[in-house]
Amino acid sequence: MNATGSVMVDDEGLGRLRESAAQARPSPGPVDEPEEPGVAPEDADGPVAWRPTGVGVDSAQSPRHAPKPVVRRETAMWVVCVGVVGVVLVALVFGARESALALAALLVGGSVARAVIPGPGPIGITVRSRAVDVFMFAALGLMIAVLAQTAPNI
């Protein structure tokens, strides 16, 4: 061992390491007679390749490898998109101050949703850790609401 803590191996030691690795490695059995039950793919070119059951194509048919149900988490992203369209409509119909308040309400709503919905979190509003996301959405919403009320000529 040298000063950095790594092991130094000379040529003779390297040869012994290779021999011990070769002995420790299990020898592959004959291809024609697998030790475990398996499936030979029909589309294999050349010699028949053996594949254990539960790997590859067979995994979809195996009951222990049943596909997991898809969880739809992008609902929050669509809610935010509809909310932004709503904010634009409020700006066109009512004015800038009301649309700023609507945007602030959307941000505070996103903060509440991020705080309440369990992890890994909804797609579209999950960016950082839960605490940082909740703080950022709430702080931005509150700042926009205060500015909408206090800024002149808006």
C-alpha positions in Angstrom: 0.0 0.0 0.0 1.3 3.4 -0.8 1.0 6.8 1.0 -2.5 7.5 -0.6 -3.9 4.2 0.7 -4.2 2.6 -2.7 -2.9 -0.9 -3.4 0.0 -1.2 -5.7 0.2 -4.4 -7.8 3.2 -5.6 -9.8 3.0 -7.8 -12.9 3.2 -11.0 -10.9 0.5 -9.8 -8.5 -1.7 -8.8 -11.5 -1.4 -12.3 -12.9 -2.5 -13.8 -9.6 -5.5 -11.4 -9.5 -6.6 -12.5 -12.9 -6.2 -16.1 -12.0 -8.2 -15.7 -8.8 -10.9 -13.8 -10.7 -11.2 -16.5 -13.3 -11.5 -19.2 -10.6 -14.2 -17.2 -8.7 -16.2 -16.7 -11.9 -18.8 -19.5 -12.4 -18.2 -21.3 -15.7 -21.1 -21.0 -18.1 -23.0 -24.3 -18.6 -23.6 -25.7 -22.0 -25.9 -23.6 -24.1 -28.0 -26.6 -25.2 -28.8 -27.8 -21.7 -29.6 -24.9 -19.3 -29.4 -25.7 -15.6 -32.6 -23.6 -14.9 -35.8 -23.6 -16.8 -35.8 -20.8 -19.4 -37.0 -19.7 -22.8 -35.2 -19.8 -26.1 -36.2 -16.9 -28.3 -37.6 -17.9 -31.6 -36.1 -15.1 -33.6 -32.5 -15.8 -32.5 -30.0 -15.9 -35.3 -27.3 -18.6 -35.2 -27.0 -20.7 -32.0 -29.9 -20.7 -29.7 -29.4 -18.1 -26.9 -30.8 -19.1 -23.6 -32.7 -16.5 -21.5 -34.1 -17.2 -18.0 -37.8 -16.9 -17.5 -38.9 -13.4 -16.4 -36.4 -11.5 -18.4 -37.1 -9.6 -21.6 -40.3 -10.4 -23.5 -41.5 -13.0 -20.9 -41.5 -10.4 -18.1 -44.8 -8.9 -19.3 -46.5 -12.3 -19.1 -45.1 -13.1 -15.7 -47.5 -12.4 -12.8 -44.8 -11.1 -10.5 -43.8 -8.6 -13.2 -47.2 -7.2 -13.9 -47.2 -3.6 -15.1 -47.9 -1.0 -12.4 -50.9 1.2 -12.9 -50.1 4.6 -14.4 -50.6 7.4 -12.0 -51.6 10.6 -13.7 -49.9 13.5 -11.9 -50.0 16.1 -14.7 -53.4 17.4 -13.6 -51.7 20.3 -11.7 -49.9 21.4 -14.8 -53.2 21.6 -16.7 -54.8 23.5 -13.8 -52.0 26.0 -14.0 -52.4 26.4 -17.8 -56.1 27.0 -17.4 -55.4 29.4 -14.6 -53.0 31.4 -16.7 -55.5 31.6 -19.5 -58.1 32.8 -16.9 -55.6 35.5 -15.7 -55.2 36.7 -19.3 -59.0 36.8 -19.7 -59.4 38.7 -16.4 -56.8 41.2 -17.7 -58.7 41.7 -20.9 -62.1 42.1 -19.3 -61.4 43.8 -16.0 -57.9 45.3 -16.0 -54.4 44.9 -14.8 -55.0 45.2 -11.0 -57.6 42.4 -11.0 -55.5 40.2 -13.2 -52.5 40.7 -10.8 -54.8 39.6 -7.9 -55.9 36.6 -9.9 -52.3 35.7 -10.6 -51.5 36.1 -6.9 -54.4 33.8 -6.1 -53.2 31.2 -8.6 -49.7 31.3 -7.0 -51.1 30.9 -3.5 -53.3 28.1 -4.7 -50.2 26.4 -6.2 -48.5 26.8 -2.8 -51.3 25.1 -1.0 -51.5 22.3 -3.6 -47.7 21.7 -3.3 -48.0 21.6 0.5 -50.9 19.2 0.6 -50.4 16.8 -2.3 -48.1 13.9 -1.3 -44.7 13.2 -3.0 -43.2 13.0 -5.4 -45.4 15.9 -6.1 -47.5 17.1 -9.0 -45.9 17.6 -12.4 -45.6 21.2 -13.4 -45.3 22.8 -9.9 -42.8 20.5 -8.4 -39.4 22.1 -9.0 -37.4 22.1 -5.8 -37.9 20.6 -2.4 -41.4 20.9 -0.9 -40.5 23.6 1.6 -38.8 25.7 -1.0 -41.6 25.3 -3.5 -44.3 26.2 -0.9 -42.3 29.2 0.2 -41.6 30.5 -3.3 -45.2 30.2 -4.5 -46.6 31.8 -1.4 -44.1 34.6 -1.2 -44.5 35.5 -4.9 -48.2 35.4 -4.6 -48.2 37.6 -1.6 -45.8 40.1 -3.1 -47.8 40.3 -6.3 -51.0 40.9 -4.3 -49.4 43.6 -2.2 -47.9 45.3 -5.3 -51.3 45.1 -7.1 -52.9 47.0 -4.2 -50.2 49.5 -3.6 -48.7 50.3 -7.0 -50.0 53.5 -8.5 -51.5 53.6 -12.0 -51.9 49.9 -12.4 
